[in-house]
Each structure stands twice: as C-alpha cells, then as structure tokens.
Amino acid sequence: MHLDELMIDIGDFGWYQIVIVACFLSTKIPVAFTMLEMAFTGFIPDWWCESMPTSGLVSNGNNQTAYLVTNGNMSKHSISLNQCYDTDNATFCKRNFDMSKRTIVNEWDLVCENRWISFTITSVQMAGALVGATIVSYTGDRFGRRRTLYVVQLLHLIFLGICAASQSWHLFTAMRFGIGLSAGATIVVSFPASIEFVGKKWRALLGAYPVWAGAAPFLPLITWLFPNWRHFEIIVCIISFPICLGFFIVPESIRWLTVKGKLKEAAAVACKIARKNKKTEPNTDILELVAEDERRINKTYSSYTHLDLFRDKRMALITLRIWYSWFTSAVCYWCLILGVQNMSGNFYLNFFLVSIVEIPASLLVLLFVNRKRFGRRWSTAMANMGVALGAFGAIIASLTAPPEHKAYYVSICAMISKFCTTCGWSCMSPFTAELYPTVIRNLGYGCAGTVSRIGGVFASQVISLAVKGGYVPYVIICILMAIDTCSVLTLPETRGEALEDTLSTEKKFNLPLSEYKEVLQPVKEPEKQNFNV
C-alpha cells in the first residue's frame, strides 16, 4: 500500500506544500552557520610575546618582524610571530594578539600549551551532533516529525544565547555540545519530514535544494562585517527566532499519522492541504488500508528499533553501505572545510570560494539524479569518483608542483573535491530516505546522520595530520572515496519508485548488478508424476 496516489490527489507539490517544505528546510540555515562557524571562531590570529624569554624555544614560527603600538607610537620588536616556548619559560612570555578578529583563541589565550582546547571544542561539537542524531532517529519516529524538529530548534536557540554570554571556555565548550546536539538532530529530522509531504518526482529536488549550500557563503560575509564571535552568535539567534515560529504553520506528516493509526488527524491534514492547494477533497480510504497493514505487522513487532535496520540480510547490507557512504562523505566535507585556514591567501575569500561551490554542485545534481540513465546510484558513484580524483590531484600537486605554484594547484584540486563531495551528498540524501519505509525512515536516516557525525569527529583528527605533510589528509580522502564509489554501485536504484510506508511490502527497486544473478535464476518446473501402474 502506498500513499503516493493520495499525494497526487491533494496536489503533488502545491503551494501549501512549498510553504511546509520551506519551513522544514529553513531550520537548516542557523544549523549551517553554527556547524561551520568553528572555522572562524577557532581561527588562530597572529600573536607575539611582549617580553621574550631567554631560552626554551620549541617552535620556529614564521620568523617575521612584529610591530607593537604603545601609547599611539609604533615600536619595532625584533621577535618572531607565533612562537611557543616550553612550560617552564611560558611565564616570561606575555602574549599579545592581533585583535582585528575576536575569536575564542585570543579571547582565552588558546595557543601553545592551550592550543588543544580549540581542537577539542570542535570535536565536542561533533560529538554533540552524533548524540543528537542518535536520539532524534528514535524520537522522530516515536513522537512525530513536527514536534521533534521544533523542540530541537528551540533548544538550538537557547544554547546559542547562553554560548554568546559565555565567560569561560569551559561553559563555551558545554554549550557547543548542546549546539551540536540540536544541530545534528535538526539535520536528521528535517529532510525526511519534508519528503513525506511531496510526490515521488519532487523528492530528489528537495535533496538537491541548496539550503545548507546557500547559507554557507554568507558565513564569511557575516564574520567579515562582524569580526567578533559573540556578535555572530547573537546574529544567528536573531535568524533562528522566526524560523522557530514555523511550528504554528506546518502540520504533522500524513504518513507518520497514518502508520501510527491516527487516521482522523491524517485525513484532516490531507483535506487541509487539498483545500489550500484548491483541489477537491480527496478519498482517504487508502489511509485505512495502510494503517491496517501496519497493525498487522505490529501484532508481531510492537515497536521499531535500530535492530529493524538489520531485519534481514538484504536490509542489513543496505544499511551498512549507507553508513559507510555517509561516513566518508562527512570526513571529506569537514576535512575540506576545517582545512581552509591552512590554505594560502585571504581566509574570508578562501572560505567563501569553498562554500560557494556547493550551490552549482547542488543544482548540477538535478540534471542527473532524476535521469533514467543515471538515477540515484550512478549519480552518487560518479560524484564520489570525482572526489577521489580531486584528492589524487592534490596529492600529486603537493609532491611534484613547483613551490611557487603548489598552493594554487592544491587549492584548485581541493575545490574540485569539495564540489563533488556536495554533489555526492546531495544525491545520497534522497537515496537514503527512499531506501527505508516510513515506519523506520527517520530511524534509518538518523542512524546515517549519526555515522556522519562520527566522520566529522574523525575529520578533525585527520586535519591534524597535515603537520606530517600537507598531502596526508588527501591520501585518506582518496582511499575512502574510491572504496565508497564501488560500495554505492551495489545499492538498489530508487528513482521513480513509490515510497514504502510499511515493512510488509516487498521493495521492487531496480537491483544492482550484484543481485541480478539471484533474481534471474530460472524457475524450475515441478516434476511430472507418473501415475501409470
């Protein structure tokens, strides 16, 4: 039983569904800012010692001459920028920071012996996103999409406000965990909630719609205009508040209400959408059929858990492949984002360029993901291969390019990898949601989001390997994506297929090459019995 026929009757993707989807997806805007902001908030500005210790130098820094302004007069100090000294001599070094950017680094002196704190805060935020994705993968299916989404959005707003008022890095770190938790939860529940309101031909559009990509380029612009991390937090709070009011506009998912047996509410929502779209009142008898199908299953399975993602061998293999793809995409994405400050040139311009490539990447996906020749599977695989090739080019450039051109070539290859990473993830989002039925869709999508947060934590450690050689992170990206390309090609195609609502309906997706052999086995005719005595 499918509800896609009902979606067509009430207006496949009418103006009211556009409003609903806009409310759901707009929750990603403040989340994009807060998840990406550590690239700015944790930025290490230039600093120097006002008084130099006589011994204990442990790193050479940039060997540049620093100028200090004292009482309006410029005085030259023959010292080196950004040098650290051992703990015994640290008390002799009174550090002065370039205050043109107010980050947590110059706010709380997070360099040298305290430098680990900034990296740890980033990892803590990613860990919070992991926890949030895990929790909401259950609550979204248990308590509903709408209620869950706007509760975590409200929490996100509260954590941001407290973060802006933090007077110590300890409180700031705790709030980053909360921000990560609510952000990870928002990412997980917003997309499945959106696609459950539209017809099958519009699902890929929502996956490729550049909400995150459209918000990301504004981050360097805002931080350039307001180069104080506290002001940035306040601005995101202001953006978040009207988005939270969407709770009073959007209804609960018809699909979720139906599989939970709330047929009167589901029928009321369907009629409301049809009325808003100026359609005739739909026949809602199919709601009872889907609900009855779900009740029959619930006689055996009273509730759905993470174990249902591994209910049989085929579902288990699909889940594991999805997890690996989300993990590798997250590692690549965050390595390329967090590595911006290691790129040569202007920080704001580099961040803008790395972010802006996501918009054409998301739009390009629309040209391929719905085409019969490519579909979800091949579009994702081609994008992943592009990431691997871009990373391979960065490796070659790092090892062989002339020093005067090396940074330029590596940056171009990094942009190519970032472009293709966005393409792949934009394809994988609808692909993942379509592979799971409604009863476990939020659970499956949430678990994939959880795994991607593990990838984010891993990425922050991969970036630290750049001190051993700038090419090392690209080696890891290249290997991970080459494997993922092969893995994605073994997933079943979902383009043009109706969304499943229960686990009882056998999925009839286009199978990958690896599964054709089993399906195409000829059926043996029964042996003829000889009744002659």
C-alpha positions, 0 to 999 in steps of 0.5 A: 500500500502506498500513499503516493496516489493520495499525494497526487490527489491533494496536489503533488507539490502545491503551494501549501506544500512549498510553504511546509517544505520551506519551513522544514528546510529553513531550520537548516540555515542557523544549523549551517552557520553554527556547524561551520562557524568553528572555522572562524571562531577557532581561527588562530590570529597572529600573536607575539610575546611582549617580553621574550624569554631567554631560552626554551624555544620549541617552535620556529614560527614564521620568523617575521618582524612584529610591530607593537603600538604603545601609547599611539607610537609604533615600536619595532620588536625584533621577535618572531610571530607565533612562537611557543616556548616550553612550560617552564619559560611560558611565564616570561612570555606575555602574549599579545594578539592581533585583535582585528578578529575576536575569536575564542583563541585570543579571547582565552589565550588558546595557543601553545600549551592551550592550543588543544582546547580549540581542537577539542571544542570542535570535536565536542561539537561533533560529538554533540551532533552524533548524540543528537542524531542518535536520539532524534532517529528514535524520537522522530519516529516515536513522537512525530516529525513536527514536534521533534524538529521544533523542540530541537530548534528551540533548544538550538536557540537557547544554547546559542544565547547562553554560548554568546554570554559565555565567560569561560571556555569551559561553559563555551565548550558545554554549550557547543555540545548542546549546539551540536546536539540540536544541530545534528538532530535538526539535520536528521529530522528535517529532510525526511519530514519534508519528503513525506509531504511531496510526490515521488518526482519532487523528492530528489529536488528537495535533496538537491535544494541548496539550503545548507549550500546557500547559507554557507557563503554568507558565513564569511560575509557575516564574520567579515562585517562582524569580526567578533564571535559573540556578535555572530552568535547573537546574529544567528539567534536573531535568524533562528527566532522566526524560523522557530515560529514555523511550528504554528504553520506546518502540520504533522506528516500524513504518513507518520499519522497514518502508520501510527493509526491516527487516521482522523488527524491524517485525513484532516491534514490531507483535506487541509492541504487539498483545500489550500492547494484548491483541489477537491477533497480527496478519498482517504480510504487508502489511509485505512488500508495502510494503517491496517497493514501496519497493525498487522505487522505490529501484532508481531513487532510492537515497536521499531528499533535500530535492530529493524535496520538489520531485519534481514540480510538484504536490509542489513547490507543496505544499511551498512553501505549507507553508513559507510557512504555517509561516513566518508562523505562527512570526513571529506566535507569537514576535512575540506572545510576545517582545512581552509585556514591552512590554505594560502591567501585571504581566509574570508575569500578562501572560505567563501570560494569553498562554500560557494561551490556547493550551490552549482554542485547542488543544482548540477545534481538535478540534471542527473539524479532524476535521469533514467540513465543515471538515477540515484546510484550512478549519480552518487558513484560518479560524484564520489569518483570525482572526489577521489580524483580531486584528492589524487590531484592534490596529492600529486600537486603537493609532491611534484608542483613547483613551490611557487605554484603548489598552493594554487594547484592544491587549492584548485584540486581541493575545490574540485573535491569539495564540489563533488563531495556536495554533489555526492551528498546531495544525491545520497540524501534522497537515496537514503530516505527512499531506501527505508519505509516510513515506519523506520525512515527517520530511524534509518536516516538518523542512524546515517546522520549519526555515522556522519557525525562520527566522520566529522569527529574523525575529520578533525583528527585527520586535519591534524595530520597535515603537520606530517605533510600537507598531502596526508589528509588527501591520501585518506580522502582518496582511499575512502572515496574510491572504496565508497564509489564501488560500495554505492554501485551495489545499492538498489536504484530508487528513482521513480519508485513509490515510497514504502510506508510499511515493512510488509511490502516487498521493495521492487527497486531496480537491483544492482548488478550484484543481485541480478544473478539471484533474481534471474535464476530460472524457475524450475518446473515441478516434476511430472508424476507418473501415475501409470501402474 
